[in-house]
Each structure stands twice: as C-alpha cells, then as structure tokens.
C-alpha cells in the first residue's frame, strides 16, 4: 500500500493502515512550504484580521489553518470574526487552535462550502468592527487552488481577500521508496497534486493497479491522467479514505487475490519463466 504523503503530513493515515495489517510504502511526493513571498502577504492579512477588518475566515485545508494560526501567534482575533471549514479535517485543526467553525458543509468540497455560506445581503449595515458595511472574507489558501469557492462567495455578495498561505512543491522520496511503490498493489491519493507528482515519478503505467482517492476532485485528476480509480472515499477525509481502503483492499493489506507488496513483481517473474 502506497501513501503519497510523508508521515509528518499523514501520520494518522499511515498508523491506521499499519495497525490494520498493511505493509505501507511512504512515498512523500509533495511537500508543503511557505509562500514565495516568505509569508509577507499572509502577515499583512493577519494584521487586518487582528484589527477586525474581516467578517469571516474561510479555510479549505489544515495546512492553511496551520500557517494562518502560526502567523496570528499569541495575538487575539476579535470574537466577532466567524470561521468556516471545508470539512472535518480542517475543522479538527481549527479546534486544536481553540476555534469552532460556524459553518461546515455536509460534503467536504469547496463548492459545497460556497453553497452553505450565508448571503451577504443578510448582514448589510455594518457592525462595530465593520462600520462601513464592507463584507470581507479572508481566504488563506494554497498557491494553486482548484474549485470555485472564491467565485461562489463573490456571487453571494462577499468581498473575498485571497491570500497565499502556503505552497505545495514536489517532494524528493528516496529511490528505494520509488522502487517499492512501483511494486505495490494499491495506492492512496490524498490530493490532485499527489496524483500528478506520482505520475511524474512512476509514469502512468507504473502506478499500482488499485487506486483509492480521497474525493471527487482528486478522482477527476486521476481519470484525466488516464488512471482508473478503483474507489473514492465517501467521506472526503483521511478517516473516509481508510474506510474505503479497507473495503477495497481488506485488512491484510492486499487486494482480493493479491499477493502483498511484491505481487506485481512476482507476476512479472512468473510470466518470464
């Protein structure tokens, strides 16, 4: 079983799979780094946040929350600020920072979050922290985003301040991990970027035959690259991904009829003999 993030990014996923009996290959195909500007735009946005210049903060990933709250530091955010999280994982990270989201859609998708967001018209008139009635949302995000969240919020009358909080770059997995991944039975994709980078490393033909995706955007990226997605997590979280992996692969770490992490290599040897 291949996990396409480092233990630091997906330790819970790796630990659960190992506990269920899977032989896990950790293939850190992506890494998270500070923005290209070193975080200056985020720092300026946080100054505005602390000063009460935003009505809402919208978070679509745990990485965005981590970078935002690290920049806030020990300063306080006005209680009037409301928070939105795209899903349970992001909400959990907010909770670790002492913040309970006011809005979270039933489905962990950015489009669903836009649909669940209130209309700006219901709040026109201004408050003590927004005296001129300006309805502004802070959206700390990755350098590259997929989906139409910002557009959806603007369609509801909000002003959206998009600020790059982090960027995803290519990881540098060890050659042994790349070789092991090419012989594995199954792979778990946690984002579109993990799909793209894995194909860069293994080639589309070298991706393990059983592919489980965390959600529809990731699945779409895989299919656009010519991969056949075996299963997609019903709940678009790491817990949901584990449930789908167990359903498809089973508790022993191999697909039905598979032979474990080396099965593809063993089959090739058999055909050559």
MIDOSE-1310 file (N, C-alpha, C; in nm, 2 decimals, decimal comma, always signed):
residues 273
xxxx	+0,08/-0,12/+0,00/+0,00/+0,00/+0,00/+0,09/+0,12/+0,00; +0,07/+0,21/-0,10/+0,15/+0,34/-0,11/+0,07/+0,45/-0,05; +0,13/+0,53/+0,04/+0,07/+0,65/+0,09/+0,16/+0,77/+0,03; +0,09/+0,86/-0,03/+0,17/+0,96/-0,11/+0,20/+1,09/-0,04
xxxx	+0,19/+1,08/+0,09/+0,24/+1,20/+0,17/+0,33/+1,15/+0,28; +0,42/+1,23/+0,33/+0,51/+1,20/+0,43/+0,44/+1,17/+0,56; +0,51/+1,10/+0,65/+0,45/+1,07/+0,78/+0,41/+1,20/+0,85; +0,49/+1,31/+0,83/+0,45/+1,43/+0,90/+0,32/+1,49/+0,85
xxxx	+0,28/+1,46/+0,73/+0,16/+1,51/+0,67/+0,04/+1,41/+0,69; +0,07/+1,29/+0,70/-0,04/+1,19/+0,71/+0,00/+1,07/+0,80; +0,05/+1,11/+0,92/+0,09/+1,01/+1,02/-0,03/+0,93/+1,06; -0,15/+0,99/+1,08/-0,27/+0,92/+1,12/-0,31/+0,81/+1,02
xxxx	-0,30/+0,85/+0,89/-0,33/+0,75/+0,79/-0,23/+0,63/+0,79; -0,10/+0,66/+0,79/+0,00/+0,55/+0,80/-0,02/+0,46/+0,92; -0,04/+0,52/+1,03/-0,05/+0,44/+1,16/-0,17/+0,35/+1,15; -0,29/+0,40/+1,10/-0,41/+0,32/+1,10/-0,39/+0,21/+1,00
xxxx	-0,33/+0,23/+0,89/-0,31/+0,13/+0,79/-0,22/+0,02/+0,84; -0,11/+0,06/+0,91/-0,02/-0,04/+0,97/-0,09/-0,12/+1,07; -0,17/-0,06/+1,16/-0,25/-0,13/+1,26/-0,34/-0,23/+1,20; -0,39/-0,20/+1,08/-0,48/-0,29/+1,01/-0,41/-0,40/+0,93
xxxx	-0,28/-0,40/+0,94/-0,20/-0,51/+0,88/-0,14/-0,48/+0,74; -0,15/-0,35/+0,70/-0,10/-0,32/+0,57/+0,05/-0,30/+0,57; +0,12/-0,34/+0,47/+0,26/-0,31/+0,45/+0,27/-0,17/+0,37; +0,30/-0,07/+0,44/+0,29/+0,07/+0,39/+0,42/+0,12/+0,33
xxxx	+0,41/+0,17/+0,21/+0,53/+0,24/+0,15/+0,50/+0,39/+0,15; +0,58/+0,46/+0,23/+0,56/+0,60/+0,24/+0,64/+0,67/+0,12; +0,56/+0,74/+0,04/+0,62/+0,80/-0,08/+0,58/+0,95/-0,08; +0,66/+1,03/-0,01/+0,63/+1,17/+0,00/+0,65/+1,25/-0,13
xxxx	+0,55/+1,24/-0,21/+0,57/+1,30/-0,35/+0,55/+1,45/-0,34; +0,49/+1,51/-0,24/+0,48/+1,65/-0,22/+0,53/+1,70/-0,09; +0,56/+1,83/-0,08/+0,60/+1,89/+0,05/+0,53/+2,02/+0,05; +0,51/+2,07/+0,17/+0,44/+2,20/+0,20/+0,55/+2,30/+0,24
xxxx	+0,55/+2,41/+0,18/+0,65/+2,52/+0,21/+0,58/+2,65/+0,23; +0,65/+2,75/+0,28/+0,60/+2,89/+0,29/+0,58/+2,94/+0,15; +0,49/+3,05/+0,14/+0,47/+3,11/+0,01/+0,60/+3,17/-0,05; +0,59/+3,19/-0,18/+0,71/+3,25/-0,25/+0,75/+3,39/-0,19
xxxx	+0,65/+3,46/-0,13/+0,69/+3,59/-0,07/+0,73/+3,58/+0,07; +0,76/+3,46/+0,12/+0,80/+3,44/+0,25/+0,69/+3,46/+0,36; +0,57/+3,47/+0,31/+0,46/+3,49/+0,41/+0,42/+3,64/+0,44; +0,48/+3,73/+0,36/+0,45/+3,87/+0,39/+0,31/+3,91/+0,37
xxxx	+0,25/+3,86/+0,26/+0,11/+3,89/+0,23/+0,02/+3,83/+0,34; +0,05/+3,71/+0,39/-0,03/+3,65/+0,50/-0,01/+3,73/+0,62; +0,11/+3,78/+0,65/+0,13/+3,86/+0,77/+0,05/+3,99/+0,77; +0,04/+4,05/+0,65/-0,04/+4,17/+0,64/-0,19/+4,14/+0,66
xxxx	-0,23/+4,03/+0,60/-0,37/+3,99/+0,62/-0,41/+3,96/+0,77; -0,31/+3,90/+0,84/-0,33/+3,87/+0,98/-0,34/+4,00/+1,06; -0,26/+4,10/+1,02/-0,27/+4,23/+1,09/-0,42/+4,28/+1,07; -0,47/+4,27/+0,95/-0,61/+4,31/+0,93/-0,71/+4,23/+1,01
xxxx	-0,68/+4,10/+1,01/-0,77/+4,01/+1,09/-0,77/+4,05/+1,24; -0,66/+4,07/+1,29/-0,65/+4,10/+1,44/-0,72/+4,24/+1,46; -0,71/+4,32/+1,36/-0,77/+4,46/+1,38/-0,92/+4,46/+1,35; -0,98/+4,34/+1,32/-1,12/+4,33/+1,30/-1,17/+4,37/+1,16
xxxx	-1,09/+4,36/+1,06/-1,12/+4,40/+0,93/-1,19/+4,30/+0,84; -1,21/+4,18/+0,90/-1,27/+4,07/+0,83/-1,40/+4,02/+0,90; -1,50/+3,99/+0,83/-1,62/+3,93/+0,89/-1,60/+3,78/+0,91; -1,54/+3,72/+0,81/-1,53/+3,57/+0,81/-1,39/+3,53/+0,77
xxxx	-1,35/+3,41/+0,81/-1,23/+3,35/+0,76/-1,27/+3,21/+0,71; -1,23/+3,18/+0,59/-1,27/+3,06/+0,52/-1,15/+2,97/+0,50; -1,15/+2,85/+0,56/-1,03/+2,76/+0,55/-1,07/+2,63/+0,47; -0,99/+2,60/+0,38/-1,02/+2,48/+0,30/-0,91/+2,37/+0,31
xxxx	-0,82/+2,39/+0,40/-0,72/+2,28/+0,43/-0,66/+2,30/+0,57; -0,61/+2,19/+0,62/-0,54/+2,20/+0,75/-0,41/+2,28/+0,74; -0,35/+2,27/+0,62/-0,22/+2,35/+0,60/-0,25/+2,50/+0,61; -0,36/+2,54/+0,55/-0,39/+2,68/+0,56/-0,42/+2,73/+0,70
xxxx	-0,49/+2,64/+0,78/-0,51/+2,68/+0,92/-0,38/+2,69/+1,00; -0,29/+2,59/+0,98/-0,17/+2,59/+1,05/-0,08/+2,71/+1,02; -0,07/+2,75/+0,90/+0,01/+2,87/+0,86/-0,06/+2,99/+0,91; -0,19/+3,00/+0,90/-0,26/+3,12/+0,95/-0,25/+3,14/+1,10
xxxx	-0,27/+3,03/+1,18/-0,27/+3,05/+1,32/-0,13/+3,07/+1,37; -0,03/+3,01/+1,30/+0,11/+3,03/+1,34/+0,15/+3,18/+1,32; +0,09/+3,24/+1,22/+0,11/+3,39/+1,19/+0,04/+3,47/+1,29; -0,08/+3,43/+1,33/-0,15/+3,50/+1,44/-0,07/+3,50/+1,57
xxxx	-0,02/+3,38/+1,60/+0,06/+3,37/+1,72/-0,02/+3,39/+1,85; +0,03/+3,47/+1,94/-0,03/+3,50/+2,07/-0,14/+3,61/+2,06; -0,15/+3,68/+1,94/-0,25/+3,78/+1,93/-0,39/+3,73/+1,93; -0,48/+3,81/+1,97/-0,62/+3,77/+1,98/-0,69/+3,81/+1,85
xxxx	-0,79/+3,72/+1,81/-0,87/+3,76/+1,69/-1,01/+3,80/+1,75; -1,07/+3,91/+1,71/-1,20/+3,95/+1,76/-1,30/+3,84/+1,76; -1,38/+3,84/+1,86/-1,48/+3,73/+1,87/-1,59/+3,75/+1,77; -1,60/+3,87/+1,71/-1,70/+3,89/+1,60/-1,67/+3,82/+1,47
xxxx	-1,54/+3,78/+1,46/-1,50/+3,71/+1,34/-1,56/+3,56/+1,34; -1,62/+3,52/+1,23/-1,67/+3,39/+1,21/-1,58/+3,31/+1,12; -1,59/+3,18/+1,14/-1,50/+3,08/+1,07/-1,58/+2,98/+1,00; -1,52/+2,94/+0,88/-1,58/+2,83/+0,80/-1,48/+2,73/+0,77
xxxx	-1,51/+2,61/+0,77/-1,42/+2,50/+0,74/-1,48/+2,41/+0,63; -1,40/+2,36/+0,54/-1,45/+2,28/+0,43/-1,49/+2,14/+0,47; -1,43/+2,09/+0,58/-1,46/+1,95/+0,62/-1,41/+1,92/+0,76; -1,43/+1,80/+0,80/-1,40/+1,76/+0,94/-1,25/+1,77/+0,97
xxxx	-1,16/+1,74/+0,87/-1,02/+1,75/+0,90/-0,97/+1,89/+0,93; -1,02/+1,99/+0,84/-0,99/+2,13/+0,86/-1,05/+2,18/+0,99; -1,18/+2,14/+1,02/-1,24/+2,18/+1,15/-1,16/+2,13/+1,27; -1,11/+2,00/+1,26/-1,03/+1,95/+1,37/-0,91/+2,03/+1,39
xxxx	-0,84/+2,08/+1,29/-0,72/+2,16/+1,30/-0,76/+2,29/+1,36; -0,87/+2,35/+1,32/-0,92/+2,48/+1,38/-0,94/+2,45/+1,53; -1,01/+2,34/+1,56/-1,04/+2,31/+1,70/-0,91/+2,30/+1,79; -0,81/+2,25/+1,73/-0,68/+2,24/+1,81/-0,63/+2,38/+1,84
xxxx	-0,67/+2,47/+1,76/-0,63/+2,61/+1,78/-0,73/+2,69/+1,87; -0,83/+2,62/+1,92/-0,93/+2,68/+2,00/-1,04/+2,74/+1,93; -1,06/+2,71/+1,80/-1,17/+2,77/+1,72/-1,27/+2,67/+1,67; -1,40/+2,70/+1,70/-1,50/+2,61/+1,65/-1,57/+2,67/+1,53
xxxx	-1,56/+2,61/+1,41/-1,62/+2,67/+1,29/-1,77/+2,69/+1,30; -1,81/+2,81/+1,25/-1,95/+2,84/+1,24/-2,03/+2,78/+1,13; -1,95/+2,75/+1,02/-2,01/+2,68/+0,90/-1,92/+2,57/+0,86; -1,98/+2,45/+0,83/-1,91/+2,34/+0,77/-2,01/+2,26/+0,69
xxxx	-1,99/+2,25/+0,56/-2,09/+2,18/+0,47/-2,09/+2,03/+0,51; -2,20/+1,96/+0,47/-2,21/+1,82/+0,49/-2,11/+1,74/+0,40; -2,08/+1,79/+0,29/-1,99/+1,73/+0,20/-1,86/+1,82/+0,19; -1,75/+1,75/+0,21/-1,62/+1,83/+0,22/-1,57/+1,87/+0,08
xxxx	-1,64/+1,97/+0,02/-1,60/+2,02/-0,11/-1,61/+2,17/-0,10; -1,52/+2,24/-0,17/-1,52/+2,39/-0,17/-1,65/+2,44/-0,23; -1,71/+2,38/-0,33/-1,83/+2,42/-0,39/-1,95/+2,41/-0,29; -1,94/+2,30/-0,21/-2,05/+2,28/-0,11/-2,03/+2,39/+0,00
xxxx	-1,91/+2,42/+0,03/-1,89/+2,53/+0,13/-1,95/+2,66/+0,08; -1,93/+2,69/-0,04/-1,98/+2,81/-0,10/-2,14/+2,81/-0,09; -2,19/+2,70/-0,12/-2,34/+2,68/-0,11/-2,39/+2,70/+0,03; -2,31/+2,65/+0,13/-2,36/+2,66/+0,27/-2,34/+2,80/+0,33
xxxx	-2,26/+2,88/+0,26/-2,22/+3,01/+0,32/-2,34/+3,11/+0,31; -2,36/+3,19/+0,41/-2,47/+3,29/+0,41/-2,46/+3,39/+0,30; -2,57/+3,44/+0,26/-2,58/+3,56/+0,17/-2,53/+3,68/+0,24; -2,45/+3,76/+0,17/-2,40/+3,89/+0,23/-2,51/+3,99/+0,26
xxxx	-2,62/+3,98/+0,18/-2,73/+4,07/+0,20/-2,79/+4,07/+0,34; -2,78/+3,95/+0,40/-2,85/+3,94/+0,53/-2,77/+4,01/+0,64; -2,65/+4,06/+0,61/-2,56/+4,13/+0,71/-2,53/+4,27/+0,67; -2,59/+4,32/+0,56/-2,56/+4,46/+0,52/-2,60/+4,56/+0,63
xxxx	-2,51/+4,66/+0,65/-2,54/+4,76/+0,75/-2,43/+4,79/+0,84; -2,33/+4,70/+0,85/-2,21/+4,73/+0,93/-2,23/+4,69/+1,08; -2,11/+4,67/+1,14/-2,11/+4,64/+1,28/-2,00/+4,73/+1,34; -1,97/+4,71/+1,47/-1,87/+4,79/+1,53/-1,73/+4,76/+1,47
xxxx	-1,71/+4,64/+1,42/-1,58/+4,61/+1,36/-1,58/+4,63/+1,21; -1,70/+4,66/+1,15/-1,72/+4,68/+1,01/-1,81/+4,79/+0,98; -1,78/+4,91/+1,03/-1,88/+5,03/+1,04/-1,93/+5,07/+0,90; -1,85/+5,05/+0,79/-1,89/+5,10/+0,66/-1,97/+4,99/+0,59
xxxx	-2,00/+4,88/+0,65/-2,08/+4,78/+0,59/-2,00/+4,69/+0,49; -1,87/+4,71/+0,48/-1,79/+4,62/+0,39/-1,79/+4,48/+0,44; -1,83/+4,39/+0,36/-1,84/+4,25/+0,39/-1,73/+4,17/+0,33; -1,62/+4,15/+0,41/-1,50/+4,10/+0,36/-1,47/+3,96/+0,42
xxxx	-1,43/+3,87/+0,34/-1,39/+3,73/+0,38/-1,24/+3,71/+0,35; -1,17/+3,66/+0,45/-1,03/+3,62/+0,44/-1,03/+3,48/+0,39; -0,96/+3,45/+0,28/-0,95/+3,32/+0,23/-0,80/+3,28/+0,22; -0,74/+3,23/+0,33/-0,60/+3,19/+0,32/-0,59/+3,05/+0,25
xxxx	-0,51/+3,04/+0,14/-0,52/+2,93/+0,05/-0,38/+2,89/+0,01; -0,38/+2,77/-0,07/-0,26/+2,73/-0,13/-0,23/+2,82/-0,25; -0,10/+2,81/-0,30/-0,06/+2,89/-0,41/-0,15/+2,86/-0,53; -0,18/+2,73/-0,55/-0,27/+2,68/-0,66/-0,39/+2,62/-0,60
xxxx	-0,51/+2,66/-0,64/-0,63/+2,60/-0,59/-0,72/+2,55/-0,70; -0,80/+2,45/-0,67/-0,90/+2,40/-0,76/-1,03/+2,42/-0,70; -1,13/+2,44/-0,79/-1,27/+2,47/-0,73/-1,30/+2,61/-0,75; -1,42/+2,65/-0,71/-1,48/+2,78/-0,74/-1,53/+2,85/-0,61
xxxx	-1,46/+2,82/-0,50/-1,51/+2,88/-0,37/-1,51/+3,03/-0,38; -1,40/+3,10/-0,41/-1,40/+3,24/-0,41/-1,51/+3,30/-0,50; -1,52/+3,24/-0,62/-1,63/+3,29/-0,71/-1,76/+3,27/-0,65; -1,78/+3,16/-0,58/-1,91/+3,13/-0,52/-1,95/+3,23/-0,41
xxxx	-1,84/+3,27/-0,33/-1,87/+3,37/-0,23/-1,89/+3,50/-0,28; -1,82/+3,54/-0,39/-1,85/+3,67/-0,45/-1,99/+3,68/-0,51; -2,03/+3,57/-0,56/-2,17/+3,56/-0,62/-2,27/+3,59/-0,51; -2,24/+3,56/-0,39/-2,33/+3,58/-0,28/-2,31/+3,72/-0,22
xxxx	-2,23/+3,80/-0,28/-2,22/+3,94/-0,24/-2,10/+3,97/-0,15; -2,01/+3,88/-0,12/-1,90/+3,90/-0,04/-1,78/+3,95/-0,11; -1,70/+4,03/-0,05/-1,57/+4,07/-0,10/-1,47/+3,96/-0,04; -1,39/+3,90/-0,13/-1,30/+3,79/-0,09/-1,16/+3,84/-0,10
xxxx	-1,08/+3,83/+0,01/-0,94/+3,86/+0,01/-0,87/+3,73/+0,01; -0,82/+3,69/-0,11/-0,75/+3,57/-0,13/-0,60/+3,59/-0,10; -0,55/+3,52/+0,00/-0,41/+3,53/+0,04/-0,34/+3,40/+0,04; -0,22/+3,39/-0,03/-0,15/+3,26/-0,04/-0,08/+3,24/+0,10
xxxx	-0,12/+3,13/+0,16/-0,07/+3,09/+0,30/+0,04/+2,99/+0,29; +0,05/+2,91/+0,18/+0,15/+2,81/+0,17/+0,15/+2,77/+0,02; +0,25/+2,69/-0,01/+0,26/+2,63/-0,15/+0,30/+2,48/-0,14; +0,25/+2,41/-0,23/+0,28/+2,27/-0,24/+0,39/+2,25/-0,35
xxxx	+0,50/+2,19/-0,31/+0,61/+2,16/-0,41/+0,63/+2,01/-0,42; +0,71/+1,98/-0,51/+0,74/+1,83/-0,53/+0,83/+1,79/-0,42; +0,80/+1,67/-0,37/+0,88/+1,61/-0,27/+1,00/+1,53/-0,33; +1,08/+1,48/-0,25/+1,20/+1,41/-0,30/+1,21/+1,27/-0,23
xxxx	+1,12/+1,18/-0,26/+1,13/+1,05/-0,20/+1,26/+0,97/-0,24; +1,30/+0,88/-0,15/+1,42/+0,80/-0,17/+1,40/+0,71/-0,28; +1,50/+0,67/-0,35/+1,50/+0,58/-0,46/+1,44/+0,45/-0,42; +1,47/+0,40/-0,30/+1,41/+0,27/-0,25/+1,26/+0,28/-0,24
xxxx	+1,21/+0,40/-0,19/+1,06/+0,41/-0,18/+1,00/+0,41/-0,32; +1,06/+0,48/-0,41/+1,01/+0,48/-0,55/+1,00/+0,34/-0,61; +1,11/+0,26/-0,59/+1,11/+0,13/-0,64/+1,00/+0,04/-0,57; +0,99/+0,06/-0,44/+0,89/-0,02/-0,37/+0,75/+0,02/-0,41
xxxx	+0,73/+0,15/-0,44/+0,59/+0,19/-0,48/+0,55/+0,13/-0,61; +0,65/+0,12/-0,70/+0,62/+0,06/-0,83/+0,58/-0,09/-0,83; +0,61/-0,16/-0,71/+0,58/-0,30/-0,70/+0,46/-0,32/-0,61; +0,40/-0,22/-0,56/+0,29/-0,23/-0,46/+0,16/-0,26/-0,53
xxxx	+0,06/-0,31/-0,45/-0,07/-0,35/-0,50/-0,17/-0,23/-0,51; -0,15/-0,13/-0,42/-0,25/-0,03/-0,41/-0,19/+0,10/-0,37; -0,26/+0,21/-0,40/-0,21/+0,35/-0,37/-0,33/+0,43/-0,32; -0,30/+0,52/-0,23/-0,40/+0,61/-0,18/-0,36/+0,76/-0,22
xxxx	-0,44/+0,82/-0,29/-0,42/+0,96/-0,33/-0,50/+1,06/-0,24; -0,43/+1,16/-0,18/-0,50/+1,25/-0,09/-0,52/+1,39/-0,15; -0,48/+1,41/-0,28/-0,50/+1,54/-0,34/-0,46/+1,52/-0,49; -0,50/+1,62/-0,57/-0,47/+1,62/-0,71/-0,32/+1,63/-0,73
xxxx	-0,25/+1,71/-0,64/-0,11/+1,72/-0,66/-0,03/+1,59/-0,63; -0,09/+1,51/-0,54/-0,02/+1,38/-0,52/-0,04/+1,29/-0,64; -0,15/+1,30/-0,71/-0,17/+1,22/-0,84/-0,06/+1,27/-0,94; -0,05/+1,40/-0,96/+0,03/+1,45/-1,07/+0,18/+1,42/-1,04
xxxx	+0,22/+1,43/-0,92/+0,36/+1,41/-0,88/+0,40/+1,26/-0,89; +0,30/+1,17/-0,85/+0,32/+1,03/-0,85/+0,34/+0,98/-1,00; +0,26/+1,04/-1,09/+0,28/+1,00/-1,23/+0,41/+1,05/-1,28; +0,46/+1,17/-1,23/+0,59/+1,22/-1,27/+0,70/+1,12/-1,23
xxxx	+0,68/+1,06/-1,12/+0,78/+0,96/-1,06/+0,77/+0,82/-1,12; +0,65/+0,77/-1,13/+0,63/+0,63/-1,17/+0,59/+0,61/-1,31; +0,54/+0,72/-1,37/+0,47/+0,70/-1,50/+0,33/+0,65/-1,48; +0,24/+0,68/-1,57/+0,10/+0,63/-1,55/+0,10/+0,48/-1,55
xxxx	+0,18/+0,41/-1,62/+0,18/+0,27/-1,63/+0,24/+0,21/-1,50; +0,32/+0,29/-1,43/+0,38/+0,23/-1,31/+0,30/+0,25/-1,18; +0,19/+0,32/-1,19/+0,10/+0,34/-1,07/+0,04/+0,21/-1,03; +0,04/+0,18/-0,90/-0,02/+0,05/-0,86/-0,17/+0,04/-0,91
xxxx	-0,21/-0,09/-0,94/-0,34/-0,11/-1,01/-0,46/-0,07/-0,93; -0,46/-0,08/-0,79/-0,57/-0,04/-0,71/-0,55/+0,10/-0,66; -0,64/+0,19/-0,70/-0,63/+0,33/-0,68/-0,75/+0,38/-0,59; -0,72/+0,43/-0,48/-0,83/+0,48/-0,39/-0,80/+0,63/-0,37
xxxx	-0,91/+0,71/-0,39/-0,90/+0,86/-0,39/-0,98/+0,91/-0,27; -0,93/+1,03/-0,22/-1,00/+1,09/-0,11/-1,12/+1,17/-0,15; -1,14/+1,20/-0,27/-1,26/+1,28/-0,31/-1,27/+1,30/-0,46; -1,38/+1,36/-0,51/-1,41/+1,37/-0,65/-1,31/+1,46/-0,73
xxxx	-1,25/+1,56/-0,67/-1,16/+1,64/-0,74/-1,03/+1,56/-0,77; -0,99/+1,49/-0,67/-0,87/+1,41/-0,68/-0,90/+1,29/-0,78; -1,01/+1,24/-0,77/-1,05/+1,13/-0,87/-1,05/+1,18/-1,01; -1,11/+1,30/-1,03/-1,11/+1,36/-1,17/-0,97/+1,38/-1,22
xxxx	-0,88/+1,43/-1,14/-0,74/+1,45/-1,18/-0,68/+1,31/-1,23; -0,71/+1,21/-1,15/-0,65/+1,08/-1,18/-0,71/+1,03/-1,31; -0,84/+1,04/-1,33/-0,90/+1,00/-1,46/-0,85/+1,07/-1,58; -0,84/+1,20/-1,56/-0,79/+1,29/-1,67/-0,65/+1,24/-1,71
xxxx	-0,57/+1,18/-1,62/-0,44/+1,14/-1,65/-0,44/+0,99/-1,70; -0,56/+0,94/-1,72/-0,57/+0,80/-1,77/-0,57/+0,69/-1,67; -0,58/+0,72/-1,54/-0,59/+0,62/-1,44/-0,73/+0,58/-1,41; -0,75/+0,45/-1,38/-0,88/+0,40/-1,34/-0,89/+0,40/-1,19
xxxx	-0,98/+0,48/-1,14/-1,00/+0,49/-0,99/-1,08/+0,38/-0,94; -1,03/+0,30/-0,85/-1,10/+0,18/-0,80/-1,21/+0,22/-0,70; -1,18/+0,32/-0,62/-1,28/+0,36/-0,52/-1,25/+0,50/-0,47; -1,36/+0,57/-0,43/-1,34/+0,70/-0,38/-1,41/+0,71/-0,24
xxxx	-1,34/+0,78/-0,15/-1,39/+0,79/-0,01/-1,52/+0,85/-0,01; -1,62/+0,79/+0,06/-1,75/+0,85/+0,08/-1,74/+0,98/+0,16; -1,67/+0,97/+0,27/-1,64/+1,09/+0,35/-1,50/+1,14/+0,30; -1,49/+1,26/+0,26/-1,37/+1,31/+0,20/-1,26/+1,36/+0,30
xxxx	-1,23/+1,26/+0,39/-1,13/+1,28/+0,49/-1,04/+1,17/+0,50; -0,93/+1,18/+0,58/-0,84/+1,06/+0,60/-0,91/+0,94/+0,66; -1,01/+0,96/+0,75/-1,08/+0,85/+0,80/-1,17/+0,79/+0,69; -1,23/+0,87/+0,61/-1,30/+0,81/+0,50/-1,22/+0,74/+0,40
xxxx	-1,10/+0,79/+0,38/-1,00/+0,72/+0,29/-0,96/+0,58/+0,35; -0,94/+0,57/+0,48/-0,91/+0,45/+0,54/-1,02/+0,35/+0,52; -1,15/+0,39/+0,54/-1,26/+0,31/+0,53/-1,27/+0,25/+0,39; -1,25/+0,33/+0,29/-1,25/+0,29/+0,15/-1,14/+0,19/+0,12
xxxx	-1,02/+0,22/+0,17/-0,91/+0,13/+0,15/-0,94/-0,01/+0,21; -0,99/-0,01/+0,33/-1,02/-0,14/+0,40/-1,13/-0,21/+0,32; -1,23/-0,14/+0,26/-1,34/-0,20/+0,19/-1,28/-0,27/+0,06; -1,19/-0,20/+0,00/-1,13/-0,25/-0,13/-1,02/-0,35/-0,11
xxxx	-0,93/-0,32/-0,02/-0,81/-0,39/-0,01/-0,82/-0,50/+0,10; -0,90/-0,47/+0,20/-0,92/-0,57/+0,31/-0,82/-0,53/+0,42; -0,82/-0,61/+0,53/-0,74/-0,58/+0,65/-0,60/-0,64/+0,64; -0,57/-0,72/+0,54/-0,44/-0,77/+0,53/-0,34/-0,70/+0,45
xxxx	-0,39/-0,59/+0,39/-0,30/-0,50/+0,31/-0,29/-0,53/+0,16; -0,37/-0,63/+0,11/-0,36/-0,67/-0,03/-0,50/-0,68/-0,09; -0,52/-0,64/-0,21/-0,65/-0,66/-0,28/-0,69/-0,80/-0,28; -0,82/-0,83/-0,30/-0,86/-0,97/-0,31/-0,78/-1,04/-0,42
xxxx	-0,72/-1,15/-0,39/-0,64/-1,22/-0,49/-0,50/-1,17/-0,51; -0,47/-1,07/-0,44/-0,33/-1,01/-0,45/-0,23/-1,09/-0,36; -0,10/-1,06/-0,38/+0,00/-1,14/-0,31/+0,08/-1,05/-0,22; +0,03/-0,93/-0,18/+0,11/-0,85/-0,10/+0,19/-0,75/-0,18
xxxx	+0,28/-0,67/-0,11/+0,35/-0,56/-0,17/+0,43/-0,60/-0,29; +0,48/-0,73/-0,31/+0,56/-0,76/-0,42/+0,48/-0,84/-0,53; +0,35/-0,83/-0,53/+0,27/-0,92/-0,61/+0,30/-0,89/-0,76; +0,31/-0,76/-0,80/+0,32/-0,73/-0,94/+0,46/-0,78/-0,99
xxxx	+0,56/-0,77/-0,91/+0,69/-0,82/-0,95/+0,69/-0,97/-0,96; +0,62/-1,04/-0,87/+0,61/-1,18/-0,87/+0,54/-1,23/-1,00; +0,44/-1,16/-1,04/+0,36/-1,19/-1,16/+0,45/-1,17/-1,28; +0,53/-1,07/-1,28/+0,61/-1,05/-1,40/+0,72/-1,16/-1,41
xxxx	+0,77/-1,20/-1,30/+0,87/-1,31/-1,30/+0,81/-1,44/-1,35; +0,68/-1,46/-1,31/+0,61/-1,58/-1,35/+0,59/-1,59/-1,50; +0,56/-1,47/-1,55/+0,53/-1,46/-1,70/+0,66/-1,48/-1,78; +0,78/-1,44/-1,72/+0,90/-1,45/-1,79/+0,96/-1,59/-1,78
x	+0,92/-1,68/-1,69/+0,97/-1,81/-1,67/+0,91/-1,91/-1,77
